[in-house]
Amino acid sequence: MVSDGANNTMAFPRETVLKVASLARLQLTPEEVDLFATQLGATLDYVARLDELDVSNVEPMVHAIELTNVLRDDVLVPSLPRHDAVANAPKTDGKYFLVPAILES
């Protein structure tokens, strides 16, 4: 990587940006290549700054915030009446949805 000198942000080499763009099947303009090189460099600089932090006293966690059961209680409630459920179906026999067969008999 090469420093751009302005704010000590490291810029990705153009060849690396072009390689990633090729792998992602993206066609970038020269201006976009320069922009992404700077942005990717800034992202890696930020990650490098985070890597300098002392986290030896930080307990590993699965989530950034404490989570308990995030699911709602399973409560029995009345369901939608059958005639309302099939009312807007393209094909129905009045009781069930009618769909094209997908398996051969």
LUMRO-982229 format. One line per 10 residues: number of its first residue (from 1); their letters; for each residue x, y, z of N, C-alpha, C, CB. Coordinates in Angstrom, 1 decimal, always signed. Each point is the difference from the previous one (the first is absolute). Glycine has a CB too. Example, Ala and Ser with C-alpha at 12.3 -4.5 7.8 and 13.67 -1.06 7.14 Angstrom:
% residues 2
1) as) +13.2 -5.7 +7.8 -0.9 +1.2 +0.0 +0.9 +1.2 +0.0 -1.9 -1.2 +1.2 ~ +1.5 +2.3 -1.9 +0.9 +1.1 +0.0 -0.8 +1.1 +0.8 +1.2 -0.6 -2.2
% end
This chain:
% residues 105
1) mvsdganntm) +0.8 -1.2 +0.0 -0.8 +1.2 +0.0 +0.9 +1.2 +0.0 -1.9 -1.2 +1.2 ~ +1.3 +2.3 -1.7 +0.8 +1.3 -0.1 -0.7 +1.1 +0.7 +0.8 -0.8 -2.2 ~ +0.0 +1.6 +3.0 -0.6 +1.1 +0.8 -0.4 +1.1 -1.0 +1.3 -0.6 +2.1 ~ -2.4 +1.2 -1.9 -0.4 +1.1 -0.9 +0.5 +1.3 +0.5 -2.0 -1.2 -0.6 ~ +2.6 +1.3 +1.8 +0.7 +1.1 +0.5 -0.9 +1.1 +0.6 +1.7 -0.4 -1.7 ~ -3.0 +0.4 +1.3 -0.9 +1.0 +0.5 -0.4 -0.2 +1.4 -0.9 +0.3 -2.3 ~ +0.4 -1.5 +2.7 -0.4 -0.2 +1.3 +0.5 -1.4 +0.6 -2.0 +1.4 -0.5 ~ +3.1 -1.8 -0.1 +0.7 -1.3 +0.4 -0.9 -1.2 -0.3 +1.2 +1.2 +1.8 ~ -2.2 -1.0 -2.6 -0.8 -1.2 -0.4 +0.8 -0.7 -1.1 -2.2 +1.2 +0.5 ~ +2.2 -2.5 -0.3 +0.6 -0.9 -1.0 -0.9 -0.3 -1.1 +1.5 -1.0 +1.8
11) afpretvlkv) -1.1 +1.1 -3.0 -0.8 -0.3 -1.2 +0.3 -1.3 -0.5 -0.2 +2.4 -0.6 ~ -0.8 -3.2 +0.2 +0.2 -1.3 -0.6 +0.7 +0.3 -1.4 -2.0 -1.0 +1.2 ~ +2.9 +0.1 -1.6 +0.5 +0.1 -1.3 -1.1 -0.2 -1.1 +2.3 -0.9 +0.8 ~ -2.2 +1.7 -1.8 -1.0 +0.0 -1.1 -0.2 -1.5 -0.5 +0.6 +2.4 -0.6 ~ +0.5 -3.1 +0.5 +0.0 -1.4 -0.6 -0.9 -0.9 +0.9 +2.3 +0.3 -1.0 ~ -2.2 -0.1 +2.3 -0.8 -0.8 +0.9 -1.5 +0.4 -0.1 +1.9 -0.1 +1.6 ~ -2.2 +1.3 -1.7 -1.4 +0.5 -0.2 -0.5 -0.6 -1.4 +0.4 +2.1 +1.4 ~ +0.4 -2.0 -2.4 -0.5 -0.6 -1.3 -0.1 -1.5 +0.1 +1.2 +1.9 -1.2 ~ -0.4 -2.6 +1.9 -0.1 -1.4 +0.2 -1.3 -0.4 +0.7 +2.5 -0.2 +0.0 ~ -2.8 +0.9 +1.1 -1.2 -0.2 +0.7 -1.3 +0.3 -0.8 +1.2 +0.5 +2.1
21) aslarlqltp) -1.1 +0.6 -2.9 -1.1 +0.4 -0.9 -0.2 -1.1 -1.0 +0.5 +2.4 +0.4 ~ +0.6 -3.0 -1.0 -0.1 -1.0 -1.0 -0.7 -1.3 +0.6 +2.1 +0.9 -1.1 ~ -1.7 -1.2 +2.3 -0.6 -1.2 +0.7 -1.4 +0.2 +0.3 +2.2 -0.5 +1.0 ~ -2.6 +1.7 -0.8 -1.4 +0.4 +0.3 -0.8 +0.3 -1.3 +0.7 +0.8 +2.3 ~ +0.0 -0.9 -3.4 -0.7 +0.3 -1.3 -0.5 +1.4 -0.1 -0.6 -2.4 -0.1 ~ +1.4 +3.3 +0.7 -0.3 +1.4 -0.1 +0.9 +0.8 -1.0 -0.8 -0.1 +2.4 ~ +0.2 +1.0 -3.1 +0.8 +0.9 -0.9 +0.0 +1.3 +0.7 -0.7 -1.2 -2.1 ~ +1.9 +1.6 +2.5 +0.2 +1.3 +0.7 +0.7 +1.0 -0.9 +0.1 -1.2 +2.1 ~ -0.5 +2.5 -2.0 +0.7 +1.1 -0.6 +1.3 +0.2 +0.7 -2.2 +1.0 -0.8 ~ +3.1 -0.3 +0.2 +1.2 +0.4 +0.7 -0.2 +0.8 +1.3 +1.2 +0.0 -2.2
31) eevdlfatql) -2.2 +0.8 +2.1 -0.4 +0.8 +1.3 -0.5 -0.9 +1.1 -0.5 +2.0 -1.5 ~ -0.3 -3.0 +1.1 -0.5 -1.0 +1.0 +1.1 -0.8 +0.6 -2.1 -0.1 -1.2 ~ +3.1 -0.3 +0.3 +1.2 -0.8 +0.5 +0.7 +0.9 +1.1 +0.2 -1.2 -2.2 ~ +0.0 +2.4 +1.9 +0.7 +0.9 +1.0 -0.8 +0.2 +1.2 +1.1 +1.2 -1.9 ~ -2.4 -1.0 +1.8 -0.9 +0.1 +1.2 +0.0 -1.2 +0.8 -1.4 +1.6 -1.3 ~ +1.3 -2.8 +0.7 -0.1 -1.2 +0.8 +1.4 -0.4 +0.6 -1.8 -0.8 -1.5 ~ +2.9 +1.2 +0.8 +1.3 -0.2 +0.6 +0.1 +0.8 +1.3 +1.0 -0.4 -2.3 ~ -1.4 +1.6 +2.3 +0.1 +0.9 +1.2 -1.0 -0.6 +1.0 +0.6 +2.0 -1.4 ~ -1.8 -2.3 +1.1 -1.0 -0.5 +1.0 +0.5 -1.3 +0.6 -1.8 +1.1 -1.3 ~ +2.3 -2.1 +0.5 +0.4 -1.2 +0.5 +1.2 +0.2 +1.0 -0.8 -1.2 -2.1
41) gatldyvarl) +1.7 +2.1 +1.7 +1.2 +0.3 +0.8 -0.5 +0.6 +1.4 +1.4 +0.4 -2.1 ~ -2.4 +0.5 +2.0 -0.5 +0.6 +1.2 -0.6 -1.0 +0.9 -0.4 +2.2 -1.2 ~ -0.3 -3.2 +0.7 -0.6 -1.0 +0.7 +1.0 -0.9 +0.7 -1.9 +0.0 -1.5 ~ +3.0 -0.3 +0.8 +1.1 -0.8 +0.6 +0.7 +0.8 +1.1 +0.2 -1.3 -2.2 ~ +0.0 +2.6 +2.0 +0.6 +0.8 +1.0 -0.8 +0.0 +1.3 +1.0 +1.4 -1.8 ~ -2.3 -1.4 +1.6 -0.9 +0.0 +1.2 +0.1 -1.3 +0.7 -1.6 +1.6 -1.1 ~ +1.6 -2.7 +0.4 +0.1 -1.3 +0.6 +1.4 -0.1 +0.7 -1.5 -1.0 -1.8 ~ +2.5 +1.5 +1.2 +1.3 +0.0 +0.6 +0.0 +0.8 +1.3 +1.1 -0.2 -2.3 ~ -1.8 +1.3 +2.4 -0.1 +0.7 +1.2 -0.7 -0.8 +1.1 +0.0 +2.2 -1.3 ~ -1.1 -2.9 +0.9 -0.7 -0.8 +0.9 +0.9 -1.1 +0.5 -2.1 +0.5 -1.1
51) deldvsnvep) +3.0 -1.0 +0.3 +0.9 -1.1 +0.4 +1.0 +0.4 +1.0 -0.3 -0.9 -2.3 ~ +0.5 +2.2 +2.5 +0.9 +0.6 +1.0 -0.6 +0.0 +1.4 +1.1 +1.3 -1.8 ~ -2.4 -1.4 +1.9 -0.6 +0.1 +1.3 +0.3 -1.2 +0.9 -1.9 +1.3 -1.1 ~ +2.0 -1.0 +2.4 +0.3 -1.0 +0.9 -1.4 -0.6 +0.5 +2.2 +1.1 +0.8 ~ -2.5 -2.3 -1.3 -1.2 -0.6 +0.4 +0.2 -1.3 +0.8 -1.0 +0.9 -2.1 ~ +2.1 -0.9 +2.8 +0.3 -1.2 +0.8 -1.0 -0.2 +1.2 +2.4 +0.3 -0.6 ~ -3.0 +0.8 +1.1 -0.9 -0.1 +1.1 -1.5 +0.0 -0.5 +1.7 +1.2 +1.4 ~ -1.9 -1.3 -2.7 -1.3 +0.0 -0.5 -0.5 -1.5 -0.3 +0.4 +2.3 -1.0 ~ -1.5 -2.6 +1.7 -0.5 -1.4 -0.2 -0.6 -0.2 -1.4 -0.5 -0.1 +2.5 ~ +0.9 -1.0 -3.1 -0.6 -0.2 -1.4 -1.5 -0.2 +0.1 +2.1 -1.1 -0.7
61) mvhaieltnv) -2.8 +1.6 -0.3 -1.4 -0.1 +0.0 -0.5 -0.3 -1.4 -0.1 +1.7 +1.8 ~ -1.1 -2.2 -1.9 -0.6 -0.3 -1.3 -0.7 +1.2 -0.6 -0.4 -2.4 +0.8 ~ -0.2 +3.2 +0.0 -0.7 +1.2 -0.4 +0.6 +1.2 +0.7 -2.1 -1.3 -0.5 ~ +2.0 +2.5 -0.1 +0.5 +1.2 +0.6 -0.8 +0.5 +1.1 +0.9 +0.6 -2.2 ~ -2.2 -1.0 +2.3 -0.9 +0.3 +1.1 -0.5 -1.3 +0.6 -0.6 +2.3 -1.0 ~ +0.2 -2.2 +2.2 -0.5 -1.2 +0.7 -1.4 -0.3 -0.6 +1.2 +0.6 +2.2 ~ -1.3 -1.9 -2.6 -1.3 -0.4 -0.5 -0.5 -1.2 +0.8 +0.7 +0.8 -2.3 ~ -2.0 -0.8 +2.5 -0.6 -1.2 +0.6 -0.9 -0.6 -1.1 +0.1 +1.0 +2.4 ~ -1.1 -1.6 -2.0 -0.9 -0.6 -1.0 -0.6 +1.1 -0.9 -0.5 -1.9 +1.5 ~ +0.8 +2.0 -2.7 -0.5 +1.0 -0.9 -1.2 -0.4 -0.8 +2.3 +0.8 -0.2
71) lrddvlvpsl) -2.8 -2.0 +0.5 -1.2 -0.5 -0.6 -1.2 +0.3 +0.9 +1.3 -1.8 -1.2 ~ -2.4 +2.1 +0.6 -1.2 +0.3 +0.7 -0.6 -1.4 +0.6 -0.5 +2.1 -1.4 ~ -0.3 -2.0 +2.4 -0.7 -1.1 +0.5 -0.9 -0.7 -1.0 +0.2 +1.0 +2.3 ~ -0.3 -2.3 -2.3 -0.8 -0.7 -0.9 -1.4 +0.0 +0.6 +1.9 -1.4 -0.9 ~ -2.8 +2.3 +0.4 -1.3 +0.2 +0.5 -1.0 -0.4 -1.0 +0.8 +1.9 +1.4 ~ -1.8 -2.7 -1.0 -1.0 -0.5 -0.9 -1.0 +1.2 -0.3 +0.3 -2.4 +0.9 ~ -0.5 +2.7 -2.1 -0.9 +1.0 -0.4 -0.9 -0.5 -1.2 +1.6 +1.9 +0.7 ~ -2.8 -1.4 -0.9 -0.8 -0.4 -1.1 +0.7 +0.2 -1.3 -2.1 +0.5 +1.3 ~ +2.0 -1.4 -2.3 +0.6 +0.2 -1.3 -1.0 +0.7 -0.9 +1.4 -2.1 +0.3 ~ -0.9 +2.4 -1.5 -0.8 +0.7 -1.0 -1.0 -1.0 -0.5 +2.0 +1.5 -0.7
81) prhdavanap) -3.3 -1.0 +0.6 -1.0 -0.9 -0.5 +0.3 -0.5 -1.4 -1.7 +1.3 +1.3 ~ +1.4 -2.5 -1.6 +0.4 -0.7 -1.3 -0.5 +0.8 -1.2 -0.1 -2.2 +1.2 ~ -1.1 +2.7 -1.2 -0.6 +0.8 -1.1 +0.8 +1.2 -0.3 -2.3 -0.9 +0.5 ~ +2.9 +1.6 +0.6 +0.8 +1.2 -0.2 +1.4 -0.4 -0.5 -1.3 +1.1 +1.9 ~ +1.8 -2.3 -1.5 +1.3 -0.4 -0.4 +0.0 -0.3 -1.5 +0.4 -0.9 +2.3 ~ -1.4 +0.3 -2.8 +0.0 -0.4 -1.5 -0.7 +1.1 -0.8 +0.0 -2.4 +0.7 ~ -0.5 +3.5 -0.1 -0.8 +1.0 -0.8 +0.8 +0.6 -1.2 -1.2 +0.5 +2.1 ~ +2.5 -0.3 -1.9 +0.7 +0.7 -1.1 +0.9 -1.0 -0.8 +0.0 +2.1 +1.4 ~ -0.1 -3.4 -1.2 +0.7 -1.0 -0.7 -0.4 +0.0 -1.5 +0.3 -1.4 +2.1 ~ +0.7 +1.2 -3.0 -0.4 -0.1 -1.4 -0.9 -1.1 -0.3 +2.2 +1.0 -0.5
91) ktdgkyflvp) -1.9 -2.2 +1.2 -0.9 -1.1 -0.2 -0.3 -0.7 +1.3 +0.9 -0.4 -2.3 ~ -2.1 +0.1 +2.5 -0.4 -0.6 +1.3 -1.3 -0.8 -0.3 +1.0 +1.8 +1.4 ~ -1.2 -2.8 -0.5 -1.3 -0.7 -0.1 -0.9 +0.4 +1.1 +1.1 -2.0 -1.0 ~ -0.8 +3.1 +1.6 -0.8 +0.6 +1.1 +0.5 -0.5 +1.3 -1.9 +0.1 -1.5 ~ +2.6 -1.1 +1.6 +0.6 -0.6 +1.2 +1.5 +0.0 +0.0 -2.1 -1.3 +0.3 ~ +2.7 +1.0 -1.4 +1.4 -0.2 -0.1 +0.6 +0.9 -1.2 -0.2 -2.4 +1.0 ~ +1.5 +2.7 -0.9 +0.7 +0.6 -1.1 +0.2 -1.0 -1.1 +1.1 +1.7 +1.5 ~ -1.3 -1.4 -2.7 +0.3 -0.9 -1.1 +1.2 +0.5 -0.7 -2.4 -0.6 -0.4 ~ +3.4 -0.3 +0.3 +1.3 +0.4 -0.6 +0.4 -1.1 -1.1 +0.8 +1.1 +2.2 ~ +0.0 -0.7 -3.1 +0.4 -1.0 -1.1 +0.8 -1.1 +0.6 +0.0 +1.8 -1.7
101) ailes) -0.1 -3.0 +1.2 +0.8 -1.1 +0.5 +1.4 +0.2 -0.4 -2.0 -1.6 -0.2 ~ +2.9 +1.3 +1.1 +1.5 +0.1 -0.3 +0.6 -1.4 -0.1 +0.0 +2.3 +1.1 ~ -0.6 -3.3 -0.6 +0.5 -1.4 -0.1 -0.8 -0.8 -0.9 +0.8 +0.2 +2.4 ~ -0.1 -1.0 -3.1 -0.7 -0.9 -1.0 -0.7 -1.2 +0.8 +1.6 +0.7 -1.9 ~ -2.7 -1.1 +1.5 -0.7 -1.1 +0.7 +0.7 -1.4 -0.3 -2.1 +1.3 -0.2
% end
